[in-house]
Amino acid sequence: MRGKGALVILLLAAVVIYFVYFMRTEKKAPVEEQVSRFNQTRAELTSVNLEQVGRAVQEWMAEHEGRVPESLRELQGGRSYGLSLTDGWGRTIRYQKLSDTEFELRSAGEDGRFDTEDDLVRSY
């Protein structure tokens, strides 16, 4: 019985040493690194989509006496073929008309909630 108790204590000590080592090195686990890189890629894709949508709106404005469309539905057809209105997480990009000549595009970012610190925003 004493041998089993010593083995349990030895195993517990090994587990504690293992966790302390990784906590002190502050190195991310491989899965965490992959998730982080994947989310960075999603953010980069979102930035590209926001720029493309922004350019499409600006082209539309040039063809419509400089006025901003009421919604992105007005872009349908014409040059907007293949235009992605979603962000890197597959969520709809929010369009907001700020004035007759200004607009804003917003992605809810990684957390999926608008108006938080991780939102990706382009104002034109």
N, C-alpha and C positions, 0 to 999 in steps of 0.2 A: 504494500500500500504506500509506503514511503517513496518508493521509486516512481509511482504514478504521480504523486503530488509534486515531486521535484521536476518531472517532465512537464507538467502543466505550468509550473512557475517559469521554467526555462522558455517554453513556447510563448507565454505572455510577455516575458522580457524581450524576446526577439521581435514580437509584434510592436511593442512600444518603441524599441530602438529603430525599427523600420519607419514608423510614422514620424518620429522625431527627426530622423535624418531628412526625410522629404519635406517636412515643414521648415526646417532650417535652411535647406538649399533653395527654397522658394521656387523650385522648378515646376513648371506646369506638367501635368501628365500628358502623354501623347494625344489622348482623346481631346483634352481641353485645348491643346494647341491646334488641332485640326478644326474644332468647332470655331475657335477664334479666327482662324484663317478663312473658314467658310463664310462667317459673318462679315469679315472684311471684304471678301469678294462680292457678297450681296450688296454691301454699301457702295462699292465701286460701280457695280451694275446699275444701281439706283441712280447714282450721279450721272451716268451716261444717259439713262432714260429721261431724267429731268432735263438735261441739256437738249436732248432731241425733241422732247415735247415743247420746250421753250422756244426752240428754233422754228418748229412747226407753227406755233402760235404767232410768232413774229412774222413769218411768211404770210400767214392768213391776214394779219393786220395790214401788211403792205398792200395786199390785194383789196382791202376793205377800208380804205381811206384812214388808216392808222387807228381804227377803233378796236378795242379789245373784245373778243367774243364773250358772250354771256356764259357759255359753258364749253367744255371740250367737245360736246356733240356737234358743234358747228364746224369742227375740223374734219368730220367724216367725209370720206371721198377725196378726190384730188390727190395732193401730195402726201396725205397722211397715211397712205397705204403702208401697212406693216409697222405702223407706229405703236409702240407698247405704252399703254396707259397704266401699267402696274409697276411696282417697285421690285427690288430683288427678292422680297419675301412673298411676292405674289399678291400683294394688296394694292388696291386702287390708289393712284396718285390723286391727291386733293388739289383742285384748281380753285383759286379764289380771285375774282375780279376786284382789284383794289380801287381803280378809277377808270376813266375812259381810255387811259393810255398805259396803265400799270396793272400787272397781275402777279400772282404768287403761285408756285407749285410746291407741294409739300408731301413728303413721304413720312409715314408714322414711325419709320425706323424699326430697329430690332424688336422693341417691346410691343409694337403694334398699336400704340396709343398716340393720338395726335396731341400736339402742344406739350411735349415732354422734351427733355434735354437731348435725346438721341434722334430727334427728327432731322431729316435732311431737307433743307429749304433753299429754293432759288427764287429770287424776286427780280422782276424785269420792269 
